Amino acid sequence: MAVEYDEIARKGYKLEYRAEGVFLTILPFTKTGKRLNVSDILNLVEKKQLKNYDKEKILEAISKNDGLEYRIAEPQEEVKINATATVKILPNKMKAMLKIIPPEGGEMLTYEEIVNILEKEKVVFGIDYNTIESISKFPIYNEEILVAQGVEPIHGENGKMKYHFQLSKNRTPKILEDGRVDFHELNLIENVHAGDVLITAIPPTLGTPGTNVFGEEIAAIPGKPAIFPKGKNVEISEDGQKLLASIDGQVVIVDKKVNVLPLYEVNGNVDNSTGNINFVGNVVVKGNVLTGFTIESGGTVEVQGVVEGATIKAAGDIVLRRGMQGLNKGVLISDGNIIAKYIEHSRLTAKGDIKCEAIMHSMIECGGVLVLGGKKGLIVGGLAKVGKEINAKVIGSPMATTTELEVGVDPTIRDRYKVLKKEITVTEEEIKKIDQAIELLQKLEALHRLDDSKRIFLDKSLKTKLYLKNKLITLRNEFSDISKRLEEESNGKIKVQNLIYPGTKISIGSCMMYVKENIKYVTLYRDGADIKIGQYQ
């Protein structure tokens, strides 16, 4: 009886054939919560081919909805209806869904009948026979069930490149046993000769085709061939599979392109005899770089003497074998690393790391790590903005010299943040002014006092406003992204092997502290809204 009641509850009705007649019972709701209506029952009566039924009694049973029996027809044989099924194919032809309509006194579909239904719908691939067997034994009615699924194609992989030179080099100077830093063997230059293979292309793959539920093949998209990052002084081999050096020189990547750059060497000083130097490759100066002169290089700059109040800009590293006495005029700007013996009264900017023995009274911007090594390992005075980490022996001086250290955020990102903030303010003011002009012109237009010149100015103003609004959206989106990065990436550290003196101001991300007494052998790091002091590691 429990099974019979569950079946009645699922349907929401009971139609019973007895010797006294045909009786209808209507429940308030089906098992799924649906309320039966007149059309549901009349459709059932038609489907069951009920003869001489009393429509008024049917309407009474539906309206009262009381779960009682109502005689709706004279005695007659029940017309039994077997279960049926429909097949739904998804638009991409990758899935077939089976929906079984329950029997009315008849039989459930057999396993073989369901398979035949799929075959009639031309579903021949990816059929789940286990699922079909299960639902033939334990039916699930009026629900779409996945019974066949195709195989997606595996698209081909794009071609790749195998580099035959080092993409990055270990530029850490060697620390000698006596504490001195050896800047002689840095191995910054990788020489190649004409005809050397720089890159070998790895061909793309074709991929593997797929199949839909109709058994039709779905073509795979083949991979695209790799495009060589061809720069200066390189050439592609005749078979198109290799990138070759066309001259002797140093292989470097500039603007994501592979170049072979020759070397420019200055045997003496950079002074009046040479003038300013602007060169696409590496520059080596065997003497000094005097005050007022400029070196600009598309590669690495190496100075074996002393740099005075000069300016050096390099797309690669800057290596000063001795150091820089900047006289508050010296500037070093590197897209790579800066390595020097000492830096004094200068301004340094490096996208990579900065490694020195001593930095005094200078302005430092470093996207990577600032390392103060050698005997002194000292930074005193000035301001250092460092992206990742500061590692030093001594910070500040016994004289409580003001020394400011900011770590945890790439200075270039912070600078861009300031520029964007200013640009947003300026753009908002421009929109405000142009809105005022548009409002005035539109009032004149409404009074029919707008001549041709003012009409042209109105059209230009409307176009300018649209341009400024789009610009403002772009600026605000970038400003929002950078603001999130400034908050998320502020996780730098300051490691001090010996001593931090009072007079030192520490900033890690948005957190700040002033050193008021000597601190020894520590690691400073950010923990939430505070700067914590831990053991030197």
N, C-alpha and C positions, 0 to 999 in steps of 0.2 A: 504493500500500500504506500510505503514511503516513496518508492520510485515513481508510482503513479501520481502521487501528490506533487512531487518535484516537477514532473512533466507538465501538470496542469499549471503550476505556478510559473513555469518558464513561458508557456504560451499565453497565459492569462485567460484561458477559456477551457471548457470541456464540452465535447459533442458526443453524446452517448445514444446508441441505437438499442432500443428495447422493444419488447412485444407490445407495450402500450403506445409506442411512438418514438419520435426522436426528441431528445431533451438537450437543452443548451444551458450551460452554467457560465456566467461571466464574473471573473474576479475584478476587484477594483483596479489592480495594476498587474502588469507582467513582472517577471522576476527582475528584468532590467529597469523597471520603473516606468515603462511606457503604459499609457492609458489607451485601451482599445476604443475605436470609434465605429460608427455604423458601417462605413465602407470596408473596414477590416473584416467584419463578420459577414457582410453580404458577399464580399469576394470569396470568403471561405465557403459559403453556402453554394455559390455558383460553381466553385472548383470541385466541391464534393457532389455536384449534380443532384442536389436535394430536390425531391419532387413535392409539389403542393405545399410548400412551407408557408407558415403564417408570419408575414412580415411584421404585423402589429406586435405579435408576441416577441419577435426579435428586438424590435425597437424598445419594448417594455423592459426586457432583460438588460439591454444596454443602458437605458436611462436609470433604472433602479440600481444596477451595479451592486447587487446585494449578496452575490455568491450562491443564490438559490437556483433550483432547477426550473426551467420553463419548457413546456411542451410546444415545439415549434413546427412539427410535421407529423403526419400519419406514419404508422409502422412501414418500414421498407428496408431493403438490403443496403448496407453501407458500400459506397463506391470507394475502394481503397486506392490511395495515390502513393506511389513510391517516391522516395527522395530524388531530387534532381540537383544539378550543379551547374554553375557558370564559371567561366574562366576569364580573368582579366589580365591583359598583357600591358605592362607599363610602357609608356611612350618610347623609352630607349630600347625596348625589346630585351631587356636584361633580366626581367623577373616575370613569372607567371603566378597569379594569385587565384586560388580555388575557393569558391563560396558554395556551401552546400545548403540547399533549401530543404527543410525537414520533411519527412513523409507524413501523410495524413492517413493513418491506418495501414499503410503499406510498408514496404521494406526499405532499408538503408541501402545505398549504393555499395556494391562489392569493390574489392581492390581492382579487379579486372575492368569493371565498368568505369571507374575513375580514370584508369590508364587509357581506356578507349576514348573517353571524353577529351583528354589532353591530346591524343593523337589526331582526333578530328579537328582540333584547333591548331594542328601542325606544330605542337610543342614537342620537340624530339631531343632537346639537349639539356643537360643539367637537372634532370628530373630527380627529385628526392623520393625514392621509392619507399624508404623507411617511414617518412611522414605520411605517405599515402596509405601504407598498410596500417599505421596507427589510427588515422582518422576513419578508416573503413571499419575498424573494430570499436573505436571509442569516438563517435561522431562529435564534431563541434559545428553547430548550425549557425547560419547567418553571419559568419565572420570570415573575412578574407585571410586565407592561410597560404604562406609561401610554399609552393610545391615544385618550382623549377627556377634555377638561377644560372645565368650565363657566366662566362669568364671574361673579365676585363682584359683588354690588351696591355701588355707591358711595353711602354714606349722606350725607344732607344735612348741610350745615354749620349750626351754631347761629347764631342772630342775633348781631350785634355792635352796638357803640355808637360813634358818632363824637362826640368831645368838641369843643365849640366854645370851650373855654377851656384855658389852659395847665395841664397836670397837674403840671409842675415848673417852677420859676423859677430863673433865675441870680441867686443872692444874693451873689455876690462883690462886695465894695465896690471902688470905683474908687480906684486909687493915683494921687495927683496928682504933678506933676513935682517938687515940692519934698519928696516923700517922705511927705506927710501922707495919711491915709486919709479919703476923703469918704464919710460915712455918710448923707448927705442924700438921694441918689438911688438907693435900693435897689429901688424898684418892687416892694415886697412885697405890695401890696394890688391885687387885680384886681376892679374894681367892675363890677356888673351892674345892670340896671334891670328893674323888673317887666315880664314878658312876653318878656324875652330868651330865646332858645333856648340851653339849656345843653348838651343832648345830643340827637342824632338817632339813632333806631333804624335799623339796617340789617336788613331781614327775613331770616329763615332760608331756606335752599334746600331743595328737595324731595328732591334726590338722584337717582341714576340706577339703575333696576332691573337685576338680573343675570339670568342664565339658567343652568339646570343642564343636565346631559348629556341629559336627556329632552326638552329644549326648553321646559321649564316656567319661567315668569317668577318671579324671586325679588324680592319687594318691597324697596325701599330704605326705611330709617328716616328720616323727615324731620327736619330740624334743629329745635331748640327756640328759641322766640323769646327775645330778650334781655330781662332783667328790669332795669328802671331802678333804679339805686342811690338811691332817693328818700329824702332827709333832710328837714331843716327848711326851711320857707319856699320850697318848690318844688312844682310841680304837673305832672301829665301832661296833654298836649293832648287835645282831644276825639277826634282820630283815633287816639290812642294811640301815635303815632310820635315824639313829642317830649317832652322834659323842660324845663319853663319855670321861670324865676324868678318868684316870686309877690310879692316885695318888692324894693325897692332895697337894695343892700348888697354885701358881698364874698362871692364864691363860694369855698368851701373844701371839701376832702374830710376828713371826720372819721369814723373807724371805717368806712372804705370806702364812705361815703355822701356824696352831694352835698348841701351845705347852702348857703343864702344867709344870711349872718349880718350883722346890722347892727353899727355901730361904737359903742363906749362911750368917751366922751372926758372926761378930767379936766383942767380948765383950769388948776388950780393943783397943789399938792402932794397926795400921798396921806398924810393925817395924821388928826388927830382929827375934822376936819370931814367926812371922807368915810367913815372906818372901813375895814374890810377890803373888798375888791372881789372878787366872785365872779360872772363874766359868761360867757355862752355864746359871745360873739363876740370881735371884736378890741377891744383896750384901748389908748388913747393917753393918756399922762400928760405934760402940758406942763411940769410942775414936777418936784420931787424925790419919791422914795419914802423915807419916814423909817423909822428903826429900829423894829422890832416889828410892822410892818404887812404884810399879805399881799395879793397879787394872784393870782387864779386865773382863767385865760382859756381858752375853747374855741377860740380862734384865736391871733392874733399879739399880743404886748405890745410897745409902743414907749414908752420913757421918754426924754424930751428933757433931763431934768435928771440929778441924781446919785442913785444908789440906795445907801442906807446898809445897816444890818444888817437888811434886810427879806427877805421870801420872795416869789419870783415863780415861778408855775407856768403853763406855756402848752402847749396842744396844738399850736400852731404855733411860729413863731420868737419869740425875745426879742431886741430891739434896744435897746441902751443908747447913746444918742448921745454921752454923756460917759463914764460909767464907774460902778464900784461900789467903795465903801469899806465892806467887809463887816463890819469890827470883829469878825471871827471868828464872826459870827452870820448873815451874808448868805448866801442860798441862791437859786440859779437852776436851775430844772428845765424842760427844753424837749423836746417830742417832735420838734422840728425842729432849727433852728440857733440858736446864740447869737452875736450880734455886738455888740462893745462897744469903747470907746476903751481902757479899762484895767480890770483886775480886781485887787483887793487884799484879802487876808485873807477869802476867801469860798470857798463850795463850789458847783461848777457841774456839772450833769449835762445832756448833750444827746445825743439819739439821732442827730442829724446832725452838722454841723460846728460848730466854735467858731473865731471869727476876732476877734483882738484886736491891739492894739499892744503891750500889756505885761500880763503876769500875774505877780503877786508873792504868794508865801506862801499859796497857795490849793490846794484839792483839786479836781481836774478829772477828770471822766469824759466821754469823747467817743466816740460810736460811729463817727464818720467821720474827718474831717481836722482837726487843730489847726493853725491858721495864725497866726503872730505876725508881723505886717507893720508898715507905717508906718516912722517914724524909728527907733524902738527895736527892735521885733521881739524882745522880751525875755520870757523866762520864767525866774524865779528862785525857789527855795524851794518847799516843798510837794511834792505828788505829782500827776502827770498820767497817767491811764490812757486811751489813745487806740486806737481800733479799727484805723485804716488808716495814718495818716501824721502826723508832726509836721514842720512847716516853720517855721523860726525864723532870726533873725539871731544872737541871743546866747542861750546857755543857761548858767545859773549866774551866779556873780559872782567877782571877784578875791579875795573873802574866803572862797572855797571853801564857800559856803553849800550845805547839803545840798539837792540837787534830784533828785527821783526821777521818771524817765520810763518808762512801760510802754506799748509799742505793739505792734500786730499781732493783738490779740484784742479783740472787742467787749466792753466792760466788763459789759454786761448779761448776756452769755453766761457770763463768768467768775463773776459773782455768782450766777447760776442754778446753776452747777456747785457752788459752795460750799453753797447751800441744799439741793440734792439730796443731797449727800454727808451732810449733817447729818440730813436726813429719813430716809435709808436706815438710818443707825445707830439712830435713834430707833425706827423701825418694826421693825427686827430685834430690839431689846430688848423691844418690846411683844409680839412673837410668842413670844419666849422665856418671858416671864412668863405669857402665856395658855396656853402649852403645859404649864407646871407646874401651873396650875389645872385644866386638862382632865385631866391624868394623875391628879391626886388624886381628882377627881370620878369618873373611870372606875373607880378602885380601889374607891371606896365603892359604886359601882353593882354591881361584881362580887361584893361582900360583901352585896348586898341591903340596904344601909344608906343608900340615896339617897332622901330624901323629895321631895315635889312641888316645893318651893321650890328645892332644889338641882338637881333635874332641869331645871327651867326655866332655871336659871343655866348648866347644862351646854349646853343647846341654844343659848342666846345666845352662850356662849363659842365653840362650834364655828362659828357663823355669823360671829362677829367674827374668828376666825382665818382663815376663808376670805376675808373682806373684806381683811384685812391682807396676806395672801399675794398677792392680786391687785394690791393697791396697791404692794407691794414689787416685783412684776414690772414694773409700769408705771414706777416710779421708776428701777429698774435699767436698763431699756431707754432711757429718756431720758438717764440719766447716761452710758451707753455712747455714745449719739449725740453728746452734747455733748463728751465726752472726745475723740472722733475729730475733731470740728470744731476744738477747741482745738489739736490737733496739726497739722491740715491747713491751718488758716487763719492761722497765726502767721507772716505774711509782710510785716509792716509795715516802714516806713522812717522814719528821722529825717534830715532835711536841714537843714544849718546853713550859712547864707550867710556867717557871720563866724566865731564863736568858741564853743567849749565849754570851760568852766572846770573845773578839778579840783573834786571834791566832788559831781560829778554821777554818779548811778547809772542805767545804761541797761539796760532789759529789752526784748527783742524775742521774743515768744512765751515759750519756756522757757529762752532763752539770756540771759545777764546779763554785764555788764562794769562796772567802776568806772573813771571817768576820773581819771587821776593826774597828767596834765600837759595844758597847753593844746593843743586840737585846732582847726585852722582849715579852713574851706572844705571840708566833708566831707559824705558821705552814709553813714549807718550802716544796715546791712541784715544780715539773717540768711542764713548759708550753712551749712546742715547744723546742727551743734551749736555753731557759733561765730558771733560778731558780727564782720562785716568792715567795714573803713573804706575807703570809696572816695571818688572826687572828687565835689565838689558838682555836682549836675546840676539 
